[in-house]
Every structure is written in structure tokens, then in C-alpha cells.
Amino acid sequence: MSVTAIECGMDAVKLKFIVHSDLRLQSPQARIPGAMITFGLDEDLDQAAFKATEAMVTIIADRFDVDRATALALASISVDLRVTQYVNRVKGVHAILRDDAIG
């Protein structure tokens, strides 16, 4: 039993999954139209937020070829954090970087 809950009303859904076997991801990531999303999961909400932010800082550093300190500074003004889940023992936070957030 996975106890995964995906509960939302919808008439039609189109999902596209692409496996990138050449990537070495440390945590889940998603690409949606217009944005990149990273996820942090932990029993502690602060740690979940930290993990989501750290993953996004890595993406920013790679995408813009900057050091981690610069990537963190860019993230502080361009990345939004949202609570994904706050049930059971594991808390979830996702970080969103819109494609047009950094020019």
C-alpha cells in the first residue's frame, strides 16, 4: 500500500513523463510550462524548505554559470516557496523558479 493521495477534481489530464537517465538528481524536480520546480521532503518543515531551496540553487548555479553564493542571492529574489504537504510525518515544500524571473 503506497498511501499516495492525489485528490483534485478535473475533467481531463495530459501528463508527459520523460526519463533523463543522464541526470544525477538528489531530489525530485519538475518542469512545467513557464517554470522549474524543486521539492524538499522532511519530517521538519524548515528542513524541507532548505532542501527545496538548495536544489533550486544548484539549478540556478548550473543554468546561469554562477557560484553558489550568487545563485543563492538570485534565488532569494526570484524563487517562491510553497508548502506542498503538511500531513503525516513527512512535510513537503516546493520551490518555483519562473522562466522569466532571472533575465
Phi, psi and omega in degrees: 000126183267341184048030175280130181244119172236100187236108176197143179283136178198152178268321181211145180225137175237116180244143176228120179250130178235127178268121177253089185289347180274351180270143176249084183275139177267345182203166180296144176221157177217149174246125175238163178305118176088002183198161173246143181230135171241155184236144173234132180233132180193160175292337179255126183298322178297319179292324176298317178296319178299315181296318178296319180293315180301319179296321179289324177299320177299316179298314181297315180301316180291313185294321184254005178051055179234163178285168185296325179296317178293319179297321177295319177298318177295319179298324184296338180250355186231351184252133175257138175252139177222145177284124179274316179207148177217053180229167181056211180266332185267124176264152180228141175227140173239144179253135182240127175241108177290145181303328183265009184286329180236124185260000000 
